């Protein structure tokens, strides 16, 4: 059975909004947490497989997060509005401003990556937004886990570099 | 900069190639690339620089049950981060160590797993405990250690400014941990101030076994691979720096340097530090225990072996000795006992039960496992000694988790089980172990006299067993501390008798160096006992030995 993307989209938005409210002023999101939460809530429906669900959810999640970030930015522009950020593993050694990922900057870099190598962008989407395991991603993309690992290793470094020295 | 798809794939290929190279060879690789395409090569250079940060930034925030909180530091092979997990009794903190993606292969991965394995096998109050291990979603290994919230040795001595006596006491605890390591055939190989922490409760913790190695039966280290590249030259012994060998004596050397860095004006401690850090390994202390004995002499105002015997020095020591209460001796007792007991039990065991226990570090899981095995054993109508073994094991767990009352209960159950068995040397061995364990638990409950009686009874029974083959290797430190605590409370007869058994113990093991130390210890303690008391029949005999 096909996933009802509209329903999924609505559910993800609801949960994400809840998380934003809970996060208060901090506005950091952990997309994988939201996707997993959505999965739990929507269980019982006849998804073809968990992986299939998560793969779809990761694409939708990416849209949810980016939409949020853009709405926020335009609503608050000029009033010192806050950026929406994705939680980064906290790292004392990360460059300042990169303690959390700026969603819009990441989206820009991800688009750039997509233009150069679509599979790599998809790996990032599945891993970062969807929280899929390497094996699962390999299944979705019909490639080997080793390739996924290599793609992920390269892509995250490349993205990080794009984000830290734009 | 914008890249053409062709450039991008060239960069990707170079990056994949460079990632497989050790750090020192990468610069050379970048230079070779530069000859082909300078612009792309500097892109590669930047990416290689960003790689560890990128890895840390995009690492999943959850490993197994553990949620990542923040970065604590970067170790040789990977990142160490603070993490927490939920337990039935609340949140538990841990330090999670994750192998760096670049190192997750071949000998590096083996080295990382070895560190994990070594930590897993250790249980000592002064060593940061192993909590958990697993594979992350990419298949890279991680393990979790006890999180020690404290100051590194050098920061502690510089900022807290402890008295020289306090330094000596902490150092003695550290030596106990190192002695325990060495008796477990492990050399730490990287003892330095940043690997020795003083926690909030003021206890010493030794950590980072990233360079540690196992010893062969002949005392030589097995794996000499690349640990040389990882060591810290300022604190490493000459033989480590030359890469010729790495033995317990190398740890003694580093300990000597550590002590020298904080011994202040104390000529005694300086002498101990000097003896420990001689260039020639054979001129150093023969063991961490021997070094600890000298630090103890210093604490008791007794002559320090490292200083030349000189009448005036000895007289001065003697005069000061009796002014200061020896009461502090008791506090080290519990720590020493825990270390010995766990290790003695562990060393003796080879059963599957043991590996279940050690592998399942989560107490509730371990208990469940033990109970399950216990039930199975009962069904199989196992000998009573086996059942006693299970109770003993439960008691051990309770004791380690500071529940002496529960431990005592289990020991009682073990005793009942053993009493029902037919007499045999095996049963007697079990009883010896039970008595020693009971002694330990009683000591933990501060019932020193009862503890001493149990220990003495245990040794008396031990001597009647034909082959006497019971693991008693680790108990020396405990026995000495127990004797000290007893003597400090005026229980001379029991204290001396325990020291006497300590001599018999090492004689039987065949460790003549330690036997000599123990004999000297016995004689020294006898000399402190007032003549009138010593002339009692029993003590005269023991002290004449």
Interface residues (C-beta under 8 A of the other chain):
Chain A: X30 X32 X87 X88 X89 X90 X91 X92 X93 X94 X95 X98 X101 X116 X117 X128 X131 X133 X134 X149 X150 X152 X153 X154 X156 X157 X158 X159 X160 X161 X164 X165
Chain B: X3 X5 X8 X9 X12 X15 X16 X19 X46 X47 X50 X51 X53 X54 X55 X56 X57 X58 X59 X60 X61 X68 X69 X70 X71 X74 X81 X101 X137 X138 X139
